[in-house]
Amino acid sequence: MSGAGGARGTVAFIGLGYMGGPMAANLVEAGHPTSPADRDYRPGFAAGLMAKDLKLAANAVEAGGVHAELGVRAAELYSEYAERAGAAEDFSGIVRTIREQSGERA
């Protein structure tokens, strides 16, 4: 995946499916960045948007009488993260919070 002069281009997948796992593994082996952590958590999808989306999903499952405790808790955690870290931060940065709360280095 090199352009002129050997420069690496950006690679993206929409849904990995059956074949995506091996394809993603090849990208990792080739040294392509594969997660927001590889970009120092620079915003790609804002935490505020994740919090909003999860809240909409939590409201829908609650309105439908579906027991989705994990999803509801995820909505709460992202709301707290977006308020604390900033709504514009990348959604995946929550991993730093989880690591800190678990006693790991972030």
VOBADO-71782 format. One record per residue (C-alpha): x, y, z. Coordinates in pm, whole numbers, padded with zeros to 5 digits, always signed. Layout:
% residues N
XYZ;...
END
This chain:
% residues 106
+00000+00000+00000;+00252+00257-00103;+00211+00566-00309;+00472+00770-00486;+00800+00761-00299;+00685+00479-00073;+00440+00693+00127;+00169+00498+00305;-00189+00581+00226;-00489+00564+00455;-00677+00237+00465;-01032+00202+00597;-01283-00079+00635;-01655-00060+00680;-01741-00379+00864;-01483-00651+00866;-01703-00959+00829;-01561-01304+00758;-01267-01193+00544;-01189-00874+00733;-01006-01035+01026;-00724-01175+00813;-00713-00855+00609;-00683-00644+00925;-00412-00879+01058;-00212-00819+00740;-00241-00443+00789;-00115-00475+01147;+00181-00687+01031;+00261-00429+00764;+00275-00155+01028;-00038+00039+00931;-00212+00223+01215;-00522+00024+01304;-00676+00203+01599;-00719+00552+01741;-00450+00462+01995;-00206+00449+01703;-00296+00812+01635;-00251+00917+02002;-00632+00926+02032;-00668+01220+01796;-01040+01269+01728;-01191+01052+01459;-01532+00997+01616;-01608+01235+01901;-01691+01106+02249;-01989+01340+02259;-02133+01176+01950;-02077+00830+02096;-02250+00940+02419;-02543+01074+02216;-02574+00759+02005;-02557+00530+02307;-02817+00739+02490;-03052+00709+02191;-02999+00332+02191;-03050+00311+02568;-03374+00508+02539;-03494+00278+02261;-03428-00044+02451;-03585+00094+02767;-03893+00208+02573;-03917-00139+02420;-03891-00310+02756;-03565-00478+02662;-03322-00557+02942;-02991-00419+02815;-02803-00334+03132;-02462-00331+02967;-02573-00093+02692;-02738+00141+02940;-02421+00142+03152;-02209+00211+02845;-02427+00514+02771;-02370+00640+03125;-01994+00584+03107;-01960+00766+02775;-02169+01055+02900;-01940+01088+03204;-01630+01055+02983;-01749+01318+02735;-01826+01561+03018;-01492+01503+03191;-01250+01467+02900;-01433+01682+02649;-01699+01596+02396;-01456+01649+02107;-01210+01384+02233;-01198+01057+02040;-01448+00801+02172;-01177+00539+02213;-00990+00753+02464;-01223+00610+02728;-00980+00319+02742;-00740+00545+02932;-01007+00609+03195;-01084+00239+03226;-00714+00157+03262;-00668+00424+03529;-00968+00296+03723;-00825-00056+03698;-00490+00055+03835;-00310+00022+03502;-00092+00283+03342;-00292+00473+03082;
END
